[in-house]
Amino acid sequence: MADLFEQLAGPVHPRVKALRPARPSEGPVFPPWTGPALRVLGFYAIVRAALLLADSLSARLQYHGELSGPLLSWDSHHYLQAAANGYPAVAPILGGHLTYSNANFLPVFPLLIRFMELLGLSSVGAATFVSLVSGAVAVVLVWRLGTELFDEQVGRNAAILFTVFPGMAIAWGLFYSECVGLALVAGCLLLMVRERWVWAGVVGALATATNPAALPLVLAALVPTVQALRRREVPRSLPTLVLVPTGFLAYVVYLGVKYHDALYWWHLNHQAWDTSVDFGKSLLTLLPHFWKLGLPGPAWLEWMGLFAVVGAVIALVRAKAPGLINAYCIGVLVLLFVSDTSGFRPRLLTWAFPALIAVAAVTRRRGWQPIAVAFACLLPITFIVYTTLGNTIGAP
């Protein structure tokens, strides 16, 4: 593990070195990236405190003042149930069809909650601790990734945009797996950029065992693999390409053995959550009806998501981000488009967070501040709306 931390920390960007004044040799020596990391973490702490206030307001509006009410809304309770009780011994069935089950929620996040419970924390306390720590790790890794791809200024701005992105209201405010999954994806991409292929594969496997939304990491690993083959070289990235999907595939195999159905995970999603691949038909049918509420959410929200996607793609092109970054982001957006229940909802768009690094790169001189302010204003509103209005706004 120490080697992994060393690989993630990596060498200090030259611009960071240049900005740091010389220090006397006396006293404790800290890594040169500690100062910038603490600054982005300070901003993250302010955002989490603001969401705590939003949680208090939401609790008063909808949950009789119970602060844990908003945190446990929507699918959050499934993760806590999986942490406390594991997965059902027998697949729940209602009316001859599979019904809602904790088995739809992949194991890494519940296991981390369970580990903290064993250390003496309550279930809500354990989930809060995991969310806070993994969120902090995600912010730092996004900063490191942005600095690695461009420079310190872009890395810092990208970390700020990532922290206040409206979709993070769900990742930070509810007990959802994004808090852990996004940190793992950022770590995997950073290791790929640094060509630490084995560690990237290990971290990527953990990411896909956290949420299937991390599977586009396979496309990211495919880019350097194909590039090496075209140069008629042995692809050093092959371990990453092989390892990344094993987290998700191992869980699918586990469910197949447990419930005696090799396709159980797909059957559960289709029968209980009514999820399928329709190649964008549901989304395209919904968009012309501005106020209609569809499976992905209200049409007006999908229009906002569509504009965000167009902006993200333009930023990726203009920033000339590396191919593996572009491949990952495009893979996420395509997955959201082809699923009939996903759409371009704020929470799901968080998985395309490297596009925010591209946005920070193309707006480094001007423009990123208004975007950050708009995001910061929408963040608590998004949290309050989803935790108080329920199905009238669609699932988060």
Steps between C-alpha positions, in 0.01 A plus 500: 500500500788736571612452140150589377498822704840585358375442144193720558701776663758480222752767413415860571398701196781746407266797527410399857870485584558844354219652704626369832752715691818343634468356850765473768626150561387502865163362606270238351512457125166460323445398138507809277144439381358516855425876488295500178323181612401660830359801315270291280404291805412819686264592218357147512440536874305823444281327240429205729409741781260681264339168411457428871297820525300391196443166671362680806258697283392191309449312826270774628303513176446128446636282783361654823841638591678163479844588360566148372176501300634674187827305518312169489259595223468327164742205464724593792330254735587212266871561556455509877290183493765327290764612749300372796348181362679417175297385203175299525537122530213458254422738215189705594211442259169684477227411254721249324775755432818598680444799725726757666802345666827610660671271248473776240754706695862401456709410806791742548301786656298272734819318604665828596194595704502159667869535587435834672205349687731230634717779637207620711318757285126493444380420148429866424828607661694238306343600168561868575865434582553299179326768295706783652837327468446355153366835381815670627713242322303554178552877513874464553533245220303718257739785586800271442356374172432852374850610601653198328308559178545877487639701792441600861250776418285265291522232767385737773215645293390152392491383863279799587264436207486132594420580863208732418362319194122474567496123455739470794206599721400134484854362528582724799153529653354148480657163572568406140799311359620799293692629801729194481466417131608842374811492719594160359438611140711812551776287652484251213518772234789670679691172514430442130632845411815414698517160327478303824300235323474223761396734780259672261340163431466419870344837583280479190375155606401647837321781314293261288423299815358822645274607216461378139516864390879461533512246215601764240843474661535201269480735203761724660737203535422390145640822351867452602467129424393567141764771463772257604373232262499749214864572578556123497602505865393280788222700674615570855147614578363149447488423877274801550273398214465149642468591867257794488181308413575213740346682797160523334524157335597332827190644667277391212642146526448505877133592456458237229631228732308627803163523324554221242456738209802603294317815384348586838643853514350589161169329582482689831561835333246431227224356718534707818645830376353474148842575351592403145702619203288685246782697329356836602141446387347594838711812529434618145127436541494697826689811387223661284262503801661763721295441815448127469642269767666192348710214633826702487328798666316813379565608144616848601769347722614278215531808281728655762702180508519497121641853495753396765603203285547718192712739705704212639571357154603843366732548799659158449567578133638847566715391793659224292487264794681163464317229310441282804327790680278570199419131459394468863277810490337409170442147632316639803283729287414222255399269787268768638348558156426137413340407834126564513506597869828688528496809284717802572403538865730710723620209717583280203686779322746511791662185356619711205688730740822513288300729270512754785879491474464583132259783588756634749769482231308693233372763748818543703533869409136592533167329528554229759402725794141566379462129432620419852263757653205361302590148607534606864154659495341194339671246728291545819186561294552167322538324835187657649290438188586130476457437874168685536307478171546127446361342185364832372855584389613151403762276658842653576 
